[in-house]
């Protein structure tokens, strides 16, 4: 997260925005199978809501050849999951 990579900068920006909005937020970095690691975190933590981004649309072909992590987590999570399609810009 402390790197100058696009991923690190995105994490830093998202964390700052969440904290400025008054949300309790932190970043946890884990290694391993993505779905399994997220589910382990949900099992061990006390979460009211999980927010995940998704690059998939309902009619997209990408879901045929790439795993849909958001869908897998949403199906297995023990709390509500808020999904946002990547690239969506809210104007309001």
C-alpha positions as CSV (number, residue, x, y, z in Angstrom):
1,X,0.0,0.0,0.0
2,X,2.9,2.3,0.6
3,X,4.2,1.9,-2.9
4,X,3.8,4.4,-5.8
5,X,2.0,1.7,-7.9
6,X,-1.5,2.4,-9.2
7,X,-2.9,-0.2,-6.8
8,X,-1.1,1.3,-3.8
9,X,-2.2,4.8,-4.8
10,X,-5.8,3.6,-5.3
11,X,-5.9,2.0,-1.9
12,X,-4.5,5.2,-0.3
13,X,-7.0,7.4,-2.0
14,X,-10.0,5.1,-1.1
15,X,-8.9,4.9,2.5
16,X,-8.6,8.6,2.8
17,X,-12.0,9.2,1.2
18,X,-13.7,6.7,3.5
19,X,-12.1,8.2,6.6
20,X,-13.0,11.8,5.5
21,X,-16.6,10.6,5.1
22,X,-16.6,9.5,8.7
23,X,-16.4,5.8,8.1
24,X,-14.3,3.4,10.1
25,X,-12.0,2.0,7.4
26,X,-8.7,0.3,7.2
27,X,-6.8,-1.8,4.6
28,X,-5.8,-5.4,5.1
29,X,-3.5,-7.1,2.7
30,X,-3.5,-10.8,2.5
31,X,-2.0,-13.4,0.1
32,X,-3.7,-16.6,-1.3
33,X,-6.9,-17.5,-3.0
34,X,-8.9,-14.3,-3.3
35,X,-12.3,-15.7,-2.4
36,X,-11.0,-17.9,0.4
37,X,-9.1,-15.0,1.9
38,X,-12.1,-12.6,1.8
39,X,-14.3,-15.3,3.3
40,X,-11.8,-16.0,6.1
41,X,-11.7,-12.2,6.8
42,X,-15.5,-12.1,6.9
43,X,-15.6,-15.1,9.2
44,X,-13.1,-13.7,11.6
45,X,-14.3,-10.1,11.6
46,X,-17.5,-8.4,12.7
47,X,-18.7,-6.8,9.5
48,X,-22.1,-5.1,9.0
49,X,-21.5,-4.6,5.2
50,X,-18.9,-5.5,2.7
51,X,-18.3,-3.4,-0.4
52,X,-16.8,-5.0,-3.6
53,X,-16.2,-3.7,-7.0
54,X,-17.0,-5.8,-10.1
55,X,-15.8,-5.4,-13.7
56,X,-18.6,-7.7,-14.9
57,X,-21.9,-6.7,-16.5
58,X,-24.8,-9.2,-16.6
59,X,-24.4,-9.8,-20.3
60,X,-20.5,-9.7,-20.5
61,X,-18.4,-12.4,-22.0
62,X,-15.6,-11.9,-19.5
63,X,-17.5,-13.9,-16.9
64,X,-17.1,-17.0,-19.1
65,X,-13.4,-17.1,-18.9
66,X,-12.5,-15.2,-15.7
67,X,-13.6,-15.9,-12.1
68,X,-16.2,-13.5,-10.7
69,X,-14.9,-12.9,-7.2
70,X,-17.6,-10.5,-6.3
71,X,-20.4,-13.0,-7.2
72,X,-18.7,-15.8,-5.3
73,X,-18.3,-13.7,-2.2
74,X,-21.9,-12.4,-2.4
75,X,-23.2,-15.9,-2.6
76,X,-21.3,-17.1,0.4
77,X,-21.1,-14.1,2.7
78,X,-22.9,-14.0,6.1
79,X,-23.5,-10.2,5.8
80,X,-24.9,-7.9,3.1
81,X,-22.6,-7.3,0.1
82,X,-22.7,-4.0,-1.8
83,X,-21.4,-4.4,-5.3
84,X,-20.4,-1.5,-7.6
85,X,-19.6,-2.0,-11.2
86,X,-16.0,-0.8,-11.9
87,X,-15.7,2.4,-13.8
88,X,-19.1,3.7,-12.6
89,X,-19.1,7.3,-11.8
90,X,-21.8,8.6,-9.5
91,X,-22.9,12.2,-10.2
92,X,-25.0,13.7,-7.6
